[in-house]
Amino acid sequence: MCLSLLQGAFWGLMVGLSVGVVRMILDFVYPEPGCGEVDDRPLVVARIHYMYFALMLCVLTGITVVTISYAGKRPDPSKVWIYTLYHKLLIEGTETVQVTPLRRTLTSSP
C-alpha cells in the first residue's frame, strides 16, 4: 500500500474545483423561475440546496484525495524530506529555532 499525498491533493483540488465551477455555471445559466412558472432546471440546481451540494462536494473531494493517494506510487524519500520544518530540523539535528527580535533604532534628523 503506497501513499502519494502530492498527487492526491492535486487531483482532489482539480475534481472539487471542476465540479464546483460546473455547478456555478448551471446556477447562472438556469435562473430561478418566477411564481407559477414550470421549473425546468436540472435536478442538481432545482432540488439540491447549495449547502447540501457543498457537503457532497467535500465528500467527493475527500474520496478523490484518499483514492489517488493510495493508488499512486510512493515518492522518493530523498526528495520529500523538506516538506515540513519539523523534519528538516530533525534531520539537521537542530532542536530549536533561534529567533532574533527586531530592534528599532531612532535616528535624529539634522
N, C-alpha and C positions, 0 to 999 in steps of 0.2 A: 504494500500500500504506500504509494508515493504521495507527496504533498507539495504542490507548487502554488503558493499563495499569490504570487505576482500575476500569473495568467488568470487565476480565478477572480481576482479583484478587478482586473481589466475587463474581462468579458462580462462579469456581473454588472459593472458600471455601464457597459455598452448595451446590454439587454434592457436594463432598467431605464436608461435614457431613451432608447428606441421606443419601447412600449409607452413610456410617458409622453413622448412627443407625438406619437400616433393618437393617443387619447386627447391631447390638447388640440391637435388639428381637427379631430372629429367634433370636439366641443365648439370650435369656431365655425366649421363648415355647416353643422346642423344646429341652428339656434333653437331655443325652446319655443314650441308653438304657443299661440295665444289661446285664450279660453274658448272652448267649443271646437277647436280645430283638432284634426286627427294627428296623433303623434306617430310619425313615420320615421323617426330617428333610429339608428342602430341600437340594439339592445344594450350594449355597453355604455352608451351615452344616456339612453332614455330611462333605464331601470336601475343602474348601479350607481349609488351615491359616490361622490368623489373620495370620501374618506374610506369607504369600503374598498374602492379601487386602489387607493394608496396602500392599504393593508395587504391586498392581494399582490400588488407590485413589489412590496417589501419581501413577502414570502418567495415570490418568483426570483427576485434578485439573490436572496439568500441561498435558495436551492441551486441557482446557477453557479454561484461562487463556490459552494461546497463540492458540487459535482465536478466542475472543471479543475478545482484544486486537487482533488483526489485522482482525476484522470490524467493529469499532466505528469511530465517527468520531473524528478527532483532536481533542483538547481545545484550547481557545483558549490560546495561549502566555502571554497576559497573566494567566490565572487559575492557572497551574501553576508560576510562577517561584519560589515559596517552598516547593516540596515538599522541597527539600534545603537544608541550611545552606550547603553549598558554593556553590550557585547564588545564594543570597541574598547571601552575602558577595562573590561575584564581580560581581554586578550593582551592589552598593553601592560597590564599589571598595575594600573593606576586605580586606587580605591576612591579617591575624592577628586572633585573638580575644584581647582583654585579659581576663585572669583575675586578680582581686584575692584574695589569701589572706584568710581569716577570722582576725581577731585576737581572742583571748580576753582579757578584762580581768578581773582578780581584784579584787573589792571586799571590803573588810573590813567585817564587820557589827559594830555597836557593842554 
